[in-house]
Amino acid sequence: MNPTPPDLHHNLRLRLEYEPVETIKPNPRDPRTYSAAETRRVAKSLATFGAMPMIVTSDRVVLSGNI
């Protein structure tokens, strides 16, 4: 007898919130660092295209979406 697998989508919820950047914490496990030139390029890109969505934990630690 093969049991029916659970519906994997029954508990998925998307929640979009706008928050001040001061509430978001960098992930201490993210090894990336940026030079001054890279930081300027990122700032220019954000000014041109706007901010991108970020995925954060309930503790507001960045998981994905940081540049």
N, C-alpha and C positions, 0 to 999 in steps of 0.2 A: 504494500500500500504506500503510495507517495502522498505525503501531506501537501496541501496547498500552501505555497509560500505566502507570507504576509504581504499585504499591499504596501509597497515601499513608499507610496506617496501619501498615505493617510495622515502622516504626522508632519508633513513639510509645510512650513509657513514662511512667507516672505514678508519682511517688515522693513519699510524704508523710513528712516528718520533723518532729519537734519539736526546736527548738533554743532556747537562751537568746537573749533579745532582743538581748543585747550582741553577738551574732555577725552580726546583720543590719545592713547599711550602707544609708543613704539614697541614693537615686539623685541624683547631682549635676545631672542634667538635668531634675529635677522642679522646676518654678518655683513650686509652691504654698507658701504660708506661712500660718500660722494665728494669729489673735489669741488672747489669754488666754481670752476667752469661748468661742471655738470649741474650744480645747483642753479646756476644762472639759466642754463638751457631748460631745466625743468620749470623754473619760474616763468620763462617766456612761453613755454608750451601751455602751462596752466592759464596764463593770461590770454592766450590765443584760443584755446579749445575749452577751457573751463575745467572744473574738477571732475574726477572720475569717481564712481562709487567705490567704497571700501567695504570689506567684510571684516567685522570686529567681533570679539567675544562679548559675552554679557558684562565683562569687566572692562570693556572698551580697549582691549589690546588688539592691534592690527594683525589680521591673518593674511589678508590679500588686498591688493589695490594700492598699496604703497608703491611708489615709483622706484 
